[in-house]
Amino acid sequence: MNWLRMEVISAVTSWLMSLACQSVPIARNWLGGFTPCQIDDLTELWKKLSPSAKIYYPGSEDFEEATARWSVLDAPKVNVVVVPGTENDVAETVKYANQKELPFLAFNGAHAAITTLGKMDHGIEIYLNQLSSVEIAKDGKTATFGGGIMSKNVTDALWAAGKQTVTGTCECVSLLGPALGGGHGWLQGHYGLIADQFVSMVVLADGSLQTIDATSDLFWAMKGAGANFGIVTSLISKIYNIQYSNWAIDTLIFSGKKVEAVYQAANDCLLKNGTQSANVINWSYWLNIPAIDPNNPVILFYIIQEGVDVVDPAYTEPFHDIGPLSETATGGSYIDLATWTGIALDAPPCQKDGLVNPRFPIYLQTYNVPAQKRAYNQFASAVSGASVFNNSIFMFEGYSMEGVHAIAGDSAAFAYRSENLLAAPLITYAPAGSDLDQQAAQLGDQLRQVLHDASGRTDLRAYVNYAHGDETLEQWYGSEAWRQSRLRALKKKYDPEGKPPSNP
Ligand SMILES: Cc1cc2nc3c(=O)[nH]c(=O)nc-3n(C[C@H](O)[C@H](O)[C@H](O)COP(=O)(O)OP(=O)(O)OC[C@H]3O[C@@H](n4cnc5c(N)ncnc54)[C@H](O)[C@@H]3O)c2cc1C
């Protein structure tokens, strides 16, 4: 028995002794739904866990750190954190939770901001961060990853071995958090979504640990609706030899007055009706940078290209001709991308600062230029100056879609393979009560609606991993009746009691 485990046991024991089956109302309130006798039984769980497992209780720094979330709006509430040391510890914890009728939720990078998570008002957090192993197969075609591994750890471990695979772009999100909802990443233009890399996984569904692959009906659901079906404790994923080690970026900043010219150029020179080269990515943010424009949000536009030291002028010159406020060309390697685009571990989007961060996603085919202008004007008037929403950003992610389009649409629960762009206002603010939450939701919905109205579509297509939470099941998982009925049937089969509370 190691020191840490001893320390935890003694802390648990004294804490439990102080509570032992009290029926004091104040204690019950504090426990938020647990009865003291249920908590007492944690010793029963503890005995079944491996020596490397940990349990964190409220009041400890570890608990605070493990429960902090990227967005505090309708965040799930937990009373205790179990940190499994092994895959079997996850199974034991879930069995325990089920026996005691306690809600539980897997925490990985804790970036899920969907408001449906707020339905969890007490229960057990299963914090997966110790399950972070990487093992590259001898044939170099696959790797086995622990269910709690972070994107950066995947990228760094594979890079050191001359390999890579599709992960989320942001260094602080996990591999599986994005993947279970589909998962967009820099390399998707070649290989498809993160979920398209799944070969097999160990998943705790139906109360038992099972290894599933393409022969299982559950496998389809794990590729796009996975957070509803069970906890993935490990994953075998496809990996690839590094094709190009060099990448380049052109970072342009435009005044908002140029919004029409910028997105016309993006349509004409980059997106090209959904045929953007597999080696090219366009990304932009609207945001306030007062040092550059004190009055209105600017357009921060990235053109990223793989296999070159400088982005091809055929892509950049049309943008230079528009007259940016600044332009910076940088070259380096794949592992520089997160720093260049402001989403590395130490960058602001990776911090858990107690902010409210709802997003309102919509997939699109193309930039509708007049709608971009209308959305910009509305965004600018809502977030400029001293607005409480002045840290908000409007994101436009123009990943290359070639590898995603190339895979059959019915191969996964992810429904939006034919799309070309992912847009989302992200309304950021300090928490200040439900009136402000409603104002933010209204603003986010209005901005998304401007783009939706211009799309000419009847159905709104939302990326579930960015979802606000008030969208419909059809908007998250596709409006085709067969998708909905297949998901419902699988839910009934594998999770009839609706255990993971992230989505209904
Ligand atoms: C800064 C930032 C950058 C982002 N970048 C990208 C990106 O590049 N590409 C992209 O597609 N999305 C991206 N997203 C969205 C991202 O996919 C979601 O926020 C996702 O929920 C993050 O996963 P996580 O592990 O960090 O969060 P968590 O909240 O820990 O997990 C997300 C959900 O998945 C469940 N879950 C996590 N791990 C497992 C597991 N092993 N088994 C079963 N269920 C599990 C959790 O219970 C939760 O419901 C980004 C989000 C943020 C905030």
The ligand as an SDF file (V2000), in Angstrom:
LIG
                    3D

 53 58  0  0  0  0  0  0  0  0999 V2000
  -10.9550   25.1860  -25.6900 C   0  0  0  0  0  0  0  0  0  0  0  0
  -11.7270   24.1560  -26.4470 C   0  0  0  0  0  0  0  0  0  0  0  0
  -11.2010   23.5850  -27.5920 C   0  0  0  0  0  0  0  0  0  0  0  0
  -11.8940   22.6230  -28.3100 C   0  0  0  0  0  0  0  0  0  0  0  0
  -11.3440   22.0800  -29.4240 N   0  0  0  0  0  0  0  0  0  0  0  0
  -12.0180   21.1380  -30.1100 C   0  0  0  0  0  0  0  0  0  0  0  0
  -11.4740   20.5330  -31.2720 C   0  0  0  0  0  0  0  0  0  0  0  0
  -10.3890   20.8670  -31.7150 O   0  0  0  0  0  0  0  0  0  0  0  0
  -12.1950   19.6030  -31.9240 N   0  0  0  0  0  0  0  0  0  0  0  0
  -13.4170   19.2160  -31.4940 C   0  0  0  0  0  0  0  0  0  0  0  0
  -14.0240   18.3700  -32.1290 O   0  0  0  0  0  0  0  0  0  0  0  0
  -13.9550   19.7510  -30.3890 N   0  0  0  0  0  0  0  0  0  0  0  0
  -13.2860   20.7040  -29.7000 C   0  0  0  0  0  0  0  0  0  0  0  0
  -13.8390   21.2630  -28.5880 N   0  0  0  0  0  0  0  0  0  0  0  0
  -15.1390   20.7880  -28.1400 C   0  0  0  0  0  0  0  0  0  0  0  0
  -14.9270   19.4820  -27.4060 C   0  0  0  0  0  0  0  0  0  0  0  0
  -15.1190   18.4150  -28.2900 O   0  0  0  0  0  0  0  0  0  0  0  0
  -15.8980   19.3360  -26.2500 C   0  0  0  0  0  0  0  0  0  0  0  0
  -15.8330   20.4560  -25.4050 O   0  0  0  0  0  0  0  0  0  0  0  0
  -15.5860   18.0690  -25.4540 C   0  0  0  0  0  0  0  0  0  0  0  0
  -16.6640   17.9000  -24.5810 O   0  0  0  0  0  0  0  0  0  0  0  0
  -14.3080   18.1940  -24.6760 C   0  0  0  0  0  0  0  0  0  0  0  0
  -13.9260   16.9830  -24.1030 O   0  0  0  0  0  0  0  0  0  0  0  0
  -13.2110   17.0150  -22.6860 P   0  0  0  0  0  0  0  0  0  0  0  0
  -12.6720   15.6820  -22.4050 O   0  0  0  0  0  0  0  0  0  0  0  0
  -12.2860   18.1410  -22.6020 O   0  0  0  0  0  0  0  0  0  0  0  0
  -14.4390   17.3510  -21.7380 O   0  0  0  0  0  0  0  0  0  0  0  0
  -15.2920   16.4640  -20.7180 P   0  0  0  0  0  0  0  0  0  0  0  0
  -16.3590   17.3950  -20.2650 O   0  0  0  0  0  0  0  0  0  0  0  0
  -14.4550   15.8580  -19.6850 O   0  0  0  0  0  0  0  0  0  0  0  0
  -15.8770   15.3130  -21.6210 O   0  0  0  0  0  0  0  0  0  0  0  0
  -16.8370   15.6030  -22.6010 C   0  0  0  0  0  0  0  0  0  0  0  0
  -18.0210   14.6310  -22.5280 C   0  0  0  0  0  0  0  0  0  0  0  0
  -17.5780   13.3550  -22.9040 O   0  0  0  0  0  0  0  0  0  0  0  0
  -17.6990   12.4350  -21.8280 C   0  0  0  0  0  0  0  0  0  0  0  0
  -16.4570   11.6890  -21.8080 N   0  0  0  0  0  0  0  0  0  0  0  0
  -15.1820   12.1700  -21.7550 C   0  0  0  0  0  0  0  0  0  0  0  0
  -14.3140   11.1550  -21.8010 N   0  0  0  0  0  0  0  0  0  0  0  0
  -15.0360   10.0150  -21.9050 C   0  0  0  0  0  0  0  0  0  0  0  0
  -14.7040    8.6400  -21.9950 C   0  0  0  0  0  0  0  0  0  0  0  0
  -13.4510    8.2190  -21.9760 N   0  0  0  0  0  0  0  0  0  0  0  0
  -15.7290    7.7640  -22.0980 N   0  0  0  0  0  0  0  0  0  0  0  0
  -17.0200    8.1700  -22.1210 C   0  0  0  0  0  0  0  0  0  0  0  0
  -17.3920    9.4440  -22.0190 N   0  0  0  0  0  0  0  0  0  0  0  0
  -16.3990   10.3640  -21.9170 C   0  0  0  0  0  0  0  0  0  0  0  0
  -17.8810   13.2720  -20.5730 C   0  0  0  0  0  0  0  0  0  0  0  0
  -18.6410   12.5940  -19.5980 O   0  0  0  0  0  0  0  0  0  0  0  0
  -18.6030   14.4990  -21.1180 C   0  0  0  0  0  0  0  0  0  0  0  0
  -19.9650   14.2550  -21.2280 O   0  0  0  0  0  0  0  0  0  0  0  0
  -13.1580   22.2350  -27.8620 C   0  0  0  0  0  0  0  0  0  0  0  0
  -13.6890   22.8020  -26.7140 C   0  0  0  0  0  0  0  0  0  0  0  0
  -12.9850   23.7550  -26.0130 C   0  0  0  0  0  0  0  0  0  0  0  0
  -13.5880   24.3360  -24.7940 C   0  0  0  0  0  0  0  0  0  0  0  0
  1  2  1  0
  2  3  1  0
  2 52  2  0
  3  4  2  0
  4  5  1  0
  4 50  1  0
  5  6  2  0
  6  7  1  0
  6 13  1  0
  7  8  2  0
  7  9  1  0
  9 10  1  0
 10 11  2  0
 10 12  1  0
 12 13  2  0
 13 14  1  0
 14 15  1  0
 14 50  1  0
 15 16  1  0
 16 17  1  0
 16 18  1  0
 18 19  1  0
 18 20  1  0
 20 21  1  0
 20 22  1  0
 22 23  1  0
 23 24  1  0
 24 25  2  0
 24 26  1  0
 24 27  1  0
 27 28  1  0
 28 29  2  0
 28 30  1  0
 28 31  1  0
 31 32  1  0
 32 33  1  0
 33 34  1  0
 33 48  1  0
 34 35  1  0
 35 36  1  0
 35 46  1  0
 36 37  1  0
 36 45  1  0
 37 38  2  0
 38 39  1  0
 39 40  1  0
 39 45  2  0
 40 41  1  0
 40 42  2  0
 42 43  1  0
 43 44  2  0
 44 45  1  0
 46 47  1  0
 46 48  1  0
 48 49  1  0
 50 51  2  0
 51 52  1  0
 52 53  1  0
M  END
$$$$
